[in-house]
Amino acid sequence: MRRKVIAGNWKMNMLPNEAIEYLQAFEPMVKNAEAEVILCVPYTDLFYCIMNAQGTNIKIGAQNMHYSETGAYTGEVSPKMLKVVGVEYVIIGHSERRAYYGETDEIVNKKVKAAFEYELKPIVCVGESLEQREAGKTEEIITSQTRLALEGLTPEQVKATIIAYEPIWAIGTGKTATSEDANNSIKSIRAEIAKIYGSEVAEEVIIQYGGSVKSSNAKELFETSDIDGGLVGGASLKPDEFSKIVNYNK
Ligand code: 13P
């Protein structure tokens, strides 16, 4: 049985004092959760969140990183920098980064490899746009993004990768994919992984759904056969609402 992993993606929200207050409120709400709980926070909150989450079941992740260890890349943050401050997870290839910052499948693949090199656990985002969906290309897009992101990884690394299926049209729009639709897309991602790495590997990979997840739809989504949790944007900004998503099965 795969575990459930539920991650919040705060995106560009929350000042350090807000992050600390959030963690103080959130920690008691999720301390008995069965799912693994992750908060992916802005760089400027990382240190405060890592200090305040010590000794709790809340894990801290970043939302992006460069693939090089050091160098003349003004404004960038390296995998080693994240590792040294105590970051455990890193989101890679979010659709917002692909769309606004030109992240290609090749860059995503380099970042995934760099994450493993520095013992960070990648959460790799894939997902189709509305236009691609309407053209009947969903499966083609998400399987190719998955294949290219994982290229060159060992089977052990593939097993340790978290994939987040986030249909772009469902992000921040209030439109959620139906649980059946999301589950089917996730099945096709798993089948693609099985084709390359075998079904034993594919059965172990955690594949989340993201896109307008909230406390009112989390249970239905997470209780399907292949959705192993969620990557939650807007609804992760309020401790009360996010704790209900984390505790969806209670
Ligand atoms: P929303 O939950 O706000 O739709 O965002 C989803 C997302 O992009 C998480 O990475």
Boltz pocket constraint, residues with backbone or C-beta under 6 A from the ligand:
constraints:
  - pocket:
      binder: B
      contacts: [[A, 9], [A, 94], [A, 166], [A, 170], [A, 171], [A, 172], [A, 173], [A, 174], [A, 210], [A, 211], [A, 212], [A, 213], [A, 231], [A, 232], [A, 233], [A, 234], [A, 235]]
      max_distance: 6.0
